[in-house]
Amino acid sequence: MMPRRHQVAARLFIAGALWLGISQAHAQAQYQLEKVVELSRHGIRPPTPGNRKDIEAATHRAWTTWTTADGELTGHGYAAVANKGRWEGDHYRQLGLLTNGCPQPQDIYVRASPLQRTRATAQALVDGAFPGCGVEIHRVKGEDDPLFQTEAFPETNTDPAKQLAAVNATAGDLAARQQALQPAVQALRNAVCTPDADCSFFEKQWQIKQSKSGKAYVDGLSVLANMVETLRLGWNENLPLSQLAWGNITTASQITAVLPLLTANYDLSNDVLYTAQKRGSILLNAMLQGAEQGVGKTTGPTPDTRWLLLVAHDTNIAMVRTLMNFSWTLSGYTRGNIPPGSSLVFERWRDTRSGERFLHVYFQGQSLDDLRNLQVINQQHPLLREEWRQNDCRVTEVGTLCPMNSALHALGRNLDRSAITPVSYDK
């Protein structure tokens, strides 16, 4: 028989374990997830036809031809996004947002940008989250969606003179920016140029110019950024090393070393506040409406579903995060980088004790190597994540929760109401 003192100790241990379990369950039950609004970037793709033309002209050599057409989602990219969708579906079931089995219409609404890579990404996400369920992917007829292709609509396009002035003001001393980025420029040059080739493009002085359509861009930098994005996507795609920068890039750290050029190009394009206000306000407004839909004063057209999933482009995410005044630096990436398949997420939580509602806002994505290796997302390989916060937010066991009303006000502070036009949704 167990000695009395051991029996007492055992009872105390069991009681303590039960109390801890009850306390944890009670704490977890304090917050209930009610709603998710997610803006995702498409998955891995080859360079777009225009980007390929520019980077091949600058380096005077042909770049790798991929297994899919330029600009379209690859099979590897589909699998990586399906991994993420599978994890999200399981995660939201565990949190009680979703139930087992196929979703009902009130559970999820998916809208994708009309391009193949975004539509296929949306399909991969729902195939992962709801395998075999045939979840509908909504899209507009034609090539231009007012939520995503805002440059195609007068109300949400920029005034050329104002955009040029805004880019010039943001750039400041452009020559100093170029000089500061020389380590990344030289690393890129070493990776993609042959010693006997004419690579004078890498020495070209950067200049702010405007296209015929009025879009302001940094001549010189923009093409270098396209090279960097193509190399990053090639690494994510798990291209053979001989086909990635002709064998000159063999580690993820070499990709990280050239990513500052991509960040610099973001800084002087979609991250310019004026540009973001004109072209991103309509999308951020839809996301804020979606987060509030069903409980607030807003009764707009945004679908009132538990999970509103919008699948678009890095340019869309860049403009929305600029309006939010939100930046991040995920491990292995540079400031503000937007990996393929990554997403900006608004979660609405309710305190079951007080009834108060909160927003949990964050950006998430997989690492360079996890995308390359098609790593399944789990506790050992979680999504990289960084949260948005302000002074009145609280750190809880479900994340950093910010009072909904003040968060909505802060996140919408930079919206340009004149650039928010009506948006229709197929039901």
N, C-alpha and C positions, 0 to 999 in steps of 0.2 A: 504493500500500500504506500502511496505517496505521503511523505512526511507532511505534517500540518502546515508548516511554514511554506512548503512548496505548493500545497493546495491553495493557500491564501494568495501566494504570488501568481499562480496560474489564473485564479479568478480575477485578480486585479489586472493581469495582462489582457485577458479576454474582454473584461469590461472596458478597459482602455481602448482596445482595438475596435470594439463595437461603437464606443463613443466617437472615436476618430472617424469611423466609417459613416456614422450618422451625421457627424459635423460636416464631413466633406460632401455628402449627398445634399445636405441642407444648403451648404454654401453654393454648390453647383446649381441647385434649383432656384437660387435667388434671382438669377438672370435667365430670361427666356429669349431665344433668337426668334424674331418675327419676320425678318425680311433681309434679302441680299440683293444689292444692285452691283453688277460686276461689268467692268469695261476691259475687255481682253484684247491683246495684240494677237495677230495671226501667228501661225507657227513658222517653221523653217522653210525658206524658199531660196532659189538661186537669185542672182542679181536680176533686176528688171531689165527689159531690153534697152531702155535708155541709159541705165547705169552701166551696163556692159559696154555699150558703145563708148561712153566717156572714159571708163577706166582702161580700156584697151588702147584708146587713142593716146592717153597720157603715158602709158608704159611701153607702147609700141610692141605689144605681144598679145597673143590670144590667151584668154583666161579659160579655166576649166569649163567644159560643157557638162552640165549635170544630167541626171536621168529624167528629170521633168523639164517642161518648157520654162523658159525664163519667167520669173515672177510668180510661179505657181507653187502651191504647197507640195512638199515632197512626201513620199511614203514614210520616211524617217520622221519628218515633221508631224505627220498625222499620228504616228505612234507615240511621240513625246507628248502631244496635246491630249491624246486619249488617256495616257497615264495620269495627267493632271485632272482631267474630268472624272476619272474613276476615283481618285482620292477625294475630290470635292464632293461627289455624290455620297460616298461613304461618310465623310466628315459631317455633312449636313443632315444625314440620317441619324447619326449619333447625337447630334445636337437637337434633334426633334423638329427641324425645319421641314424635312421630307419624311415620307413613309416608305416602307419597302414596296417593291413592285414598280410598275410603270406610273409615271406622273399623271395627274389630272390637269385639266387646263389651268386651274388656279395655282398650280405648283410652279410652273416655269414658262417664261416667254423668252424666245431667242430671236434676236434681230441681228443680221449680219450685213456688213458692207457688201455691195454687189460683186466685188472681184472674186475670182475663183479661190484665191488663197484664204480669204476671210470666210467665205461660205463653207469651204472644206474644213477649216479650223473649227467653225461652229459645229459641223457634223461630227468631228472627232471628239469635241468636248461632250456632246450629248450621248454619243455612242459609248464613251467611257463612263459617264454618270448613270445612263439608263440604257444598258445594252439590250438591243433587240426591240426597243419600244417605239422606234420610228418617230421620235420627237420632231415636230415641224420646225423648220428654219424659215423665219420670215425675212423677206427682202423686198425692196421696191422694184418696180418695173423699170428697166433701163439701167444706165450705168452710174447715175448720180443720186445718192441718198442725201437729203438735206441735213441729216445728222452728222454725216461723215465727210462727204465731198463738198464741203462748204465753199470752196473756191469757185464752184460752178454756179453759184446763185448770187445775184446782185446784193441781196440784203445781208449776206454773211461773208461777202468777199471784202478784201481790204482796199482802201483808197491808195493807189500807187505812190502818191507824193507823201502821204502820212506814213505809209509803211517804210519807205526809204528813209525818212527822217527818224523813225523809231529805231530802225536797225543801226543807222549811223550813231545815234545817241547811245545805244546799248554797247556798240563796239568800242567806242572811245578810241584809244591808241591801237589801231589794228596792227601796226608794225610791231609793237611791243607784244601783243598777243602771239603773233607769228613767231617771234624770237623765243618766247617762253616755251613754245611747243616744239622747238627744234629736236629735242630728244625723241619724241614720238614720230616726227617727220622722218628723221634719219633711220629709225628702226623700221618704219614702213618701207622706206626706199630700199634698205638692205634686203628686205623680204621679197620685194616684187620686181626689182630692176636688175638686169644683167649688167656686168661691168662695161660691156661694149655698146650698150643701148643708149639712146638719147633720152636721158631722164631729167632734162632741164626743167621739166614741169615742177619738180619738187623744190626748185629754187625760185620759182615764180613768186613775185610779190602779190600778196593777197589784196584784192580790191572788192569793194561793195558795188555790185552792179544790179541792173534790173532786166528781166526778160521782157519779151514783147508783150506778154500778158500783164506786166507790171509787178511780178513777183521779185522781191529783193533777195539777193543771195551773195555769198562771199566767193567770188571767182578765185579758184585755186584751192581753197579749203573744202568746198562742197564735194569736189571730185575725190579728194583724199579721204573724206569721210565715207564716201561710197565704197572706196577700196577697203577701208577698215570694216564696214558692215558686211561686205562680201566675204572677207576672210573670217570674221566672227561666225557668220552663218555657215561657212564651209567647215569650220571646226565643230560647230553644233551638229552638222549633218554627218559627221564621222567620215568625211572624205578621206581617202588614203593620203598619207602625208606627202607622197610624191605629187599629188594633185592639188595640194594646199600650199600656195606660195612656192611651188616648185621644190618642195622639200625644205624650205627655209624656216618653216614654223613647225615645231614639234611639241610644244608645251602650251598649256592654257595661259601661263604667265606672259608668254610672248603676245598673245591676243590682248591681255590686260594692258600691256605696255603701249599699245597703239590706240586704245579706246579713248584717250583724252582728245583726240582729233574729232571723234564723233560727238563727244560732249560739247566741244567748242562750236561745232556746227549747229547743234541744238540751241545753244545759247544765243546764236545770231539768226535763228529762223523761227521755228515754232514756239520757242520759249520767250520770244519778245512779247511783252504784255499787250501792246496794241494789236498785234497779229492774233494772239490768243483770244482777246476780247471779241474781235470781229468774227473769228472763225470757230471758236470753241465754246462760246456762251450758250449756244443752242443745245449742245451735247451735255454740258455740265448741268444746265437747267433741267434737262430731262432726267438726269441721274438724281438730282436733288428732289425733284417731284416724285420719282420712283421710290426714294427712301422714305418719303413722308406720306405717300399714297395710302389712304385707308384710315389714317389716324389724325392727320392735320387738317388745316383749312384748305389745302390744295386738293382740287378735284379735276386736275388736268387729264389729258388723253393718255398719259403714260399708263401702260397696263398694270393693274393691281394684282401682281402675282408674288408668290413667296420668293422666287428667284428670277430677277430680270437680268438677262445675260445679253450684253451688247458686244459684238465681235468686230473689231475695226483695225486700226493701224497705229504704229508708234507715234505718228504725227498727231493723231487725235488725242492719245494719252498725254503727249507732251503739252498740248495746248490746254487741256483740262487741268493738269497738275500745276501749270503756271498760274491759272486763274485761282486755284486753291492755295497758292503760295506754299506748295508742298514739294520737297525734294527728298531724295534718298540716295544712299550709297550701299548697294548690296555687296556682300563679300565677293571679291574677284572681279568686280566691275568698277567703273568710274561713276562719279556723281551723275545722278539722273538717268543712268542707262536703262533702256527698256528692252530686255531680252525677248526673243521670240516666245510666244505663248504666255508671257507674263500678264499680270492684270492689276488694275486699280479697283479696290473693293470697298463698298459702303455696306456695313451690316447694321440693322436696327435691332436693338435689344430692349427688353422691358424688365424693370425691376419688379418682381412679383410681389414684393412687400409694400412698396410705396406707389407702384403704378407708373413711376417716372420712366421716360424713354431716353435712350442714349444711342449715339452713333459710334461704331468702331470702324475707323477708316485706315486702310493700309494698302501698301503695294507689295506684290509677291511675285516670285519667279524662281526658276531653277538655276543652278550654277552652270558655268560653261561646260564642265566635265559631265555633270549629271545629264544634261541635254545630249551631249555626245554619246554617252553610254546607254541612253534610254533607261536611266535609273528609275526604278519604281519609287514613288514617293512614300516614305514611311517615317517612323520615329528616328531611324538612323540617318535617313536622308530627307529631312524636312524641306519644305519650300523656304527659300530665303524671304524674309519679311521685314518691312520697316513701317512703323505706325505714324499717322498724323496725330498731333495733339496740340492742345492749347492749355492755358492756365487752369481752367475749371474742369479738366478731365481727371478721371480717377483710374488708378491701376487696379484691376480686378483679376480674378482667376480666369476670366474669359478674354482678357486683353484690356487695352486702354479704352475706357468708355467715356465719351464726352456728351454732356447734356444735349439732347437733340436740337432744341430750339436755338441755343447759342451756337452750336456747331453748324446748323443750316445757315444761320446769319453770317458766320465767319467764312464759310466755304463759298457762299454766294456773293460776297462783298464786291468782287471785281467783275461781276456779270455786266455785259452791255445789253440792256433791255431792248435797245433798238435792233439788235441782231438776233433776237429770239422770235422766230416766226412759227406759226402753227405747224405741228407735226402730226401726221395721221398714222395709225397703227392698224394693221389687219388683225382682226380678232379670230 
